[in-house]
Amino acid sequence: MVKTMNLNILRIDGGTQSRQEINQETVGDYAEQIIAGAEFPPVTAFFDGVEYYLADGFHRYFATKKAGKASINAEIVNGTLRDAVLYSCGVNSLHGLRRTNADKRKAVMTMLDDLEWQDWSNSEIARQCNVSSPFVASLRVTEAPVVKMTRNGKTITYKKPEKEVAEDQEKTIINVYDQEKEAIDHLSQENDQLKTRLALKAMDATEEEKDMARAKIADLNEEIKLLKIELSSVKVSRDAFQRENNELKKQIKAMQRATTA
């Protein structure tokens, strides 16, 4: 279903941008064409019942904004944010600005860094990202702590010392912890979105009014996110202050003992 969407309603912060970076020259070129009256194909957005996540068409999105337009045509697909991220890994392979190797690498690494998708076969990840299986295999991290180096035309196999292996294992544990924490945060976010979706469904309002409500909720969620960041910063500053305070107390006690001795 193609729908005219307000640009401010489309979410672009959900990790669905599969390119390494936005090409500003392409954005400018598209914007000039839009101002001249050119019509581009609709972008693709996934709707989870609450939010619309842009999954394909970021250059068209930013060009439309640069052209001073408030809305854009979008092909709406029902699905979760996770569905949108997975879909985004394979876009731009046959249309739009040609993908660079960095773009392809980012798409593949998005899947290899995921707790579920990393267990998929190289061929399945390659199919999803529209790349070759050898390309995926070259990016997949092997478990063997061995490094191959080329010196004077000869390949030398170098086994990492136990200390380096232990450091690698520690990094892996930290990485898994971060991924698990990210997964928990994602589930919490989906739970909040489900509550919002149910609330919007129960509203006795038109679709336009519901879209306005979604936009307002999105703004409030963004404010909450910023407040959480500020709170985290305050906690860090507080902890640092407490450590300095404790250190000063120790120094004062040491000076008191020295003067009474």
C-alpha positions in Angstrom: 0.0 0.0 0.0 1.4 3.4 -1.1 0.6 6.2 1.3 1.7 9.9 1.4 3.6 10.3 4.7 4.7 13.3 6.7 8.5 13.2 6.8 8.5 13.9 10.5 6.5 10.7 11.2 9.0 8.4 9.4 11.6 7.1 11.9 15.2 7.0 10.6 16.9 6.2 13.9 16.1 2.5 14.2 19.3 1.2 12.6 17.6 0.6 9.2 20.2 2.7 7.3 22.3 0.0 5.7 24.7 2.3 3.9 28.0 3.3 5.4 27.1 7.0 4.9 24.7 9.2 3.0 26.1 10.6 -0.2 25.4 14.3 0.0 26.1 14.9 -3.7 23.4 12.4 -4.6 21.0 14.1 -2.1 21.6 17.4 -3.8 21.2 16.0 -7.2 17.9 14.3 -6.2 16.7 17.5 -4.5 17.2 19.5 -7.7 15.3 17.0 -9.7 12.4 17.0 -7.2 12.2 20.8 -7.3 12.1 20.6 -11.1 9.1 18.3 -10.8 10.6 14.8 -11.1 8.8 12.0 -9.4 10.8 9.3 -7.7 9.6 5.8 -6.7 8.1 5.5 -3.2 10.4 4.8 -0.3 9.7 1.7 1.8 8.6 2.0 5.4 7.7 -0.8 7.9 4.7 -0.1 10.2 4.6 -2.0 13.6 1.2 -0.5 14.6 2.8 2.5 16.3 5.9 3.7 14.4 6.8 3.9 10.7 10.5 2.9 10.2 12.1 4.0 6.9 13.9 0.9 5.5 14.7 1.9 1.9 15.0 5.3 0.3 17.2 7.4 2.7 18.7 9.5 -0.2 15.2 10.2 -1.5 14.0 11.0 2.1 16.8 13.6 2.7 16.5 15.0 -0.9 12.8 15.5 -0.3 13.6 17.4 2.9 16.3 19.4 1.2 13.8 20.3 -1.5 11.5 21.8 1.1 8.8 19.2 0.8 6.9 18.1 3.9 5.7 14.7 2.7 6.8 11.7 0.6 5.1 8.7 -1.0 5.9 5.5 0.9 5.2 1.8 0.3 3.9 0.7 3.7 4.8 -2.9 4.9 3.4 -4.3 8.1 6.3 -5.5 10.3 8.5 -4.9 13.3 11.6 -2.8 13.5 13.6 -6.0 13.4 11.8 -6.9 10.1 12.8 -3.5 8.8 16.5 -3.9 9.7 16.6 -7.3 8.1 15.0 -5.9 4.9 17.3 -3.0 4.8 20.4 -5.3 4.6 19.5 -6.2 1.1 18.2 -3.0 -0.5 20.0 -0.9 -3.1 21.6 -3.9 -4.8 19.5 -3.5 -8.0 18.4 0.2 -7.9 19.4 3.6 -6.7 22.9 4.7 -5.9 25.3 1.7 -6.4 26.5 0.2 -3.1 30.1 0.5 -2.2 32.1 -2.4 -0.6 31.8 -0.5 2.7 28.0 -0.5 2.3 28.0 -4.2 1.6 30.3 -4.8 4.6 28.0 -2.9 6.9 25.0 -4.9 5.8 26.7 -8.2 6.4 28.2 -7.1 9.7 24.7 -6.0 10.9 23.7 -9.7 10.6 26.9 -11.2 11.9 26.8 -9.0 15.0 23.2 -10.1 15.7 22.7 -12.9 18.3 20.2 -14.7 16.0 21.2 -13.9 12.5 24.9 -14.7 13.1 23.9 -18.4 13.3 22.6 -18.3 9.7 24.8 -19.9 7.1 27.1 -17.8 4.9 24.9 -18.6 1.9 21.7 -17.5 3.7 23.2 -14.2 4.9 24.6 -13.7 1.4 21.2 -14.2 -0.1 19.6 -11.7 2.4 22.3 -9.1 1.8 22.6 -9.7 -1.9 26.3 -10.4 -1.8 28.5 -13.5 -2.4 29.0 -16.3 0.1 32.8 -15.9 0.0 32.3 -12.2 0.9 30.3 -13.2 4.0 32.9 -15.9 4.9 35.7 -13.4 4.8 33.9 -11.2 7.4 32.8 -13.9 9.7 35.1 -14.2 12.8 36.7 -17.6 13.2 37.2 -19.2 16.6 40.7 -20.3 16.0 43.2 -17.8 17.5 45.6 -18.0 14.5 46.9 -15.2 12.4 48.3 -15.7 8.9 50.9 -13.2 7.7 52.8 -12.9 4.4 56.5 -12.2 4.5 58.9 -12.3 1.6 56.3 -14.2 -0.5 55.8 -16.9 2.2 52.7 -17.4 4.4 53.6 -17.7 8.1 51.0 -19.1 10.6 51.3 -17.3 13.9 49.5 -18.6 17.0 48.6 -15.9 19.5 50.1 -16.1 22.9 47.8 -17.2 25.8 47.7 -13.7 27.1 46.4 -12.4 23.7 43.9 -15.3 23.5 42.6 -14.5 27.0 42.2 -10.8 26.0 40.3 -11.9 22.9 38.0 -14.1 25.0 37.4 -11.3 27.5 36.5 -9.0 24.6 34.1 -11.7 23.2 32.4 -12.0 26.7 32.0 -8.2 26.8 30.6 -8.2 23.3 28.1 -10.9 24.1 27.0 -9.0 27.2 26.5 -5.8 25.2 24.5 -7.8 22.6 22.3 -9.3 25.3 21.8 -5.9 26.9 20.9 -4.5 23.5 18.4 -7.4 23.0 16.8 -6.7 26.4 16.5 -3.0 25.6 15.0 -3.9 22.3 12.4 -6.2 23.9 11.6 -3.4 26.4 11.2 -0.9 23.5 8.9 -3.4 21.7 6.8 -3.8 24.9 6.4 0.0 25.2 5.4 0.2 21.5 2.8 -2.6 22.0 1.3 -0.6 24.9 1.1 2.5 22.6 -0.3 0.5 19.7 -3.1 -0.9 21.9 -3.8 2.6 23.2 -4.0 4.1 19.7 -6.2 1.2 18.6 -8.7 2.0 21.4 -8.8 5.7 20.4 -12.1 6.9 18.9 -10.4 9.1 16.3 -9.7 9.4 12.6 -6.5 8.1 11.0 -5.2 11.6 10.7 -5.7 12.2 14.4 -4.0 8.9 15.2 -1.0 9.9 13.0 -0.8 13.2 14.9 -0.9 11.2 18.2 1.9 8.9 16.9 4.0 12.0 16.0 3.4 13.5 19.5 4.3 10.1 21.1 7.5 9.9 19.0 8.5 13.5 20.2 7.8 12.5 23.8 9.9 9.3 23.5 12.7 11.4 22.0 12.5 13.7 25.0 12.6 10.8 27.4 15.6 9.4 25.6 17.5 12.7 26.0 16.5 12.9 29.6 17.9 9.4 30.2 21.2 10.4 28.6 21.3 13.5 30.8 20.6 11.4 33.8 23.3 8.9 32.9 25.7 11.8 32.6 24.7 13.2 36.0 25.3 9.7 37.6 28.7 9.5 36.0 29.6 13.0 37.4 28.2 12.1 40.8 30.2 8.9 41.0 33.4 10.7 40.0 32.6 13.4 42.6 32.1 10.7 45.3 35.4 9.0 44.4 37.2 12.4 44.7 35.5 13.1 48.0 36.5 9.7 49.4 40.1 10.3 48.3 40.1 13.7 50.0 38.8 12.1 53.2 41.6 9.6 53.1 44.2 12.3 52.6 42.7 14.4 55.5 42.8 11.4 57.8 46.4 10.7 56.8 47.3 14.3 57.6 45.6 14.1 61.0 47.5 11.0 61.9 50.7 12.6 60.8 50.1 15.7 63.0 49.2 13.7 66.1 52.0 11.2 65.8 
